[in-house]
Amino acid sequence: MNPALDLIAEAETSLRRDVAPGGPDARYHALLAANALATARRALSLPAGASPEPDVAALRAGAHDDDAALFAALVADARRRAWVTDPAALAPDDRALTEGECRD
């Protein structure tokens, strides 16, 4: 299953099981579900095919050590992945760059 869809399903379960009945932990579970939904939304907003799929063995062997384009693509992919999990962890310029690439 898609990890973003897994997050949405878990948020739904938590809302039904932990928030709807109320109780002392309802606020915590509501915020947990909201964060899961926000993460899933960001993951689903990534452009299709945005992640490079290089030959890992060739990378480890040093075959791409001077490949600036591949390096840039891998850095951009790492930035997008960081944005999905925690946008606040990125520098403002990186966050703005990533948000510009994604539909939201």
C-alpha positions as CSV (number, residue, x, y, z in Angstrom):
1,M,0.0,0.0,0.0
2,N,1.0,3.6,-0.5
3,P,2.6,5.0,2.7
4,A,0.5,8.2,2.5
5,L,-2.6,6.1,2.3
6,D,-1.4,4.1,5.3
7,L,-1.1,7.3,7.3
8,I,-4.6,8.4,6.3
9,A,-6.0,5.0,7.3
10,E,-4.2,5.2,10.7
11,A,-5.5,8.7,11.3
12,E,-9.0,7.6,10.5
13,T,-8.7,4.7,13.0
14,S,-7.3,7.0,15.7
15,L,-10.0,9.5,15.2
16,R,-12.7,6.9,15.5
17,R,-11.1,5.0,18.4
18,D,-9.4,7.6,20.5
19,V,-10.9,11.0,19.7
20,A,-14.6,10.4,19.0
21,P,-15.2,8.9,22.5
22,G,-13.5,11.8,24.2
23,G,-11.5,11.4,27.3
24,P,-8.3,12.9,28.7
25,D,-6.1,12.0,25.7
26,A,-8.5,13.1,23.0
27,R,-6.6,16.3,22.2
28,Y,-3.3,14.4,21.9
29,H,-4.8,11.9,19.5
30,A,-6.6,14.6,17.5
31,L,-3.3,16.4,17.0
32,L,-1.5,13.1,16.1
33,A,-4.2,12.4,13.5
34,A,-3.9,16.0,12.1
35,N,-0.1,15.6,11.8
36,A,-0.5,12.3,10.0
37,L,-3.0,13.8,7.6
38,A,-0.7,16.7,6.9
39,T,2.2,14.4,6.2
40,A,0.0,12.3,3.9
41,R,-1.2,15.4,2.1
42,R,2.4,16.5,1.5
43,A,3.4,13.1,0.3
44,L,0.5,12.9,-2.2
45,S,1.4,16.4,-3.5
46,L,4.8,15.3,-4.7
47,P,5.1,15.4,-8.5
48,A,5.0,11.9,-10.1
49,G,8.4,10.5,-11.0
50,A,10.3,13.1,-8.9
51,S,12.5,10.7,-7.2
52,P,15.6,9.6,-9.1
53,E,16.4,5.8,-9.2
54,P,20.2,5.6,-9.7
55,D,22.1,2.3,-9.9
56,V,23.1,2.0,-6.2
57,A,26.0,-0.4,-6.9
58,A,27.4,2.0,-9.4
59,L,27.1,4.9,-6.8
60,R,28.9,2.8,-4.2
61,A,31.6,1.9,-6.7
62,G,32.2,5.6,-7.4
63,A,31.0,5.5,-11.0
64,H,29.0,8.8,-10.6
65,D,31.4,10.7,-8.4
66,D,31.7,13.5,-10.9
67,D,28.0,13.5,-12.0
68,A,26.8,17.0,-11.0
69,A,23.3,16.4,-12.4
70,L,22.8,13.2,-10.5
71,F,24.1,14.9,-7.3
72,A,21.6,17.7,-7.8
73,A,18.8,15.3,-8.4
74,L,19.6,13.3,-5.2
75,V,19.9,16.5,-3.1
76,A,16.5,17.7,-4.5
77,D,15.0,14.3,-3.6
78,A,16.4,14.4,-0.1
79,R,14.9,17.9,0.3
80,R,11.5,16.7,-0.9
81,R,11.6,13.8,1.5
82,A,12.5,16.0,4.4
83,W,9.7,18.4,3.5
84,V,7.2,15.6,3.5
85,T,8.2,14.5,7.0
86,D,8.9,17.8,8.7
87,P,8.8,21.1,6.6
88,A,10.0,23.1,9.6
89,A,13.3,21.2,9.6
90,L,14.3,22.8,6.2
91,A,15.9,26.1,5.8
92,P,13.3,28.7,4.6
93,D,14.8,28.8,1.1
94,D,14.8,25.0,0.8
95,R,11.2,24.9,2.1
96,A,10.1,27.5,-0.4
97,L,11.8,25.7,-3.3
98,T,10.2,22.4,-2.4
99,E,6.7,23.9,-1.9
100,G,7.1,25.5,-5.4
101,E,7.6,22.0,-6.9
102,C,4.7,20.4,-5.2
103,R,1.0,20.8,-5.9
104,D,-0.8,21.5,-2.7
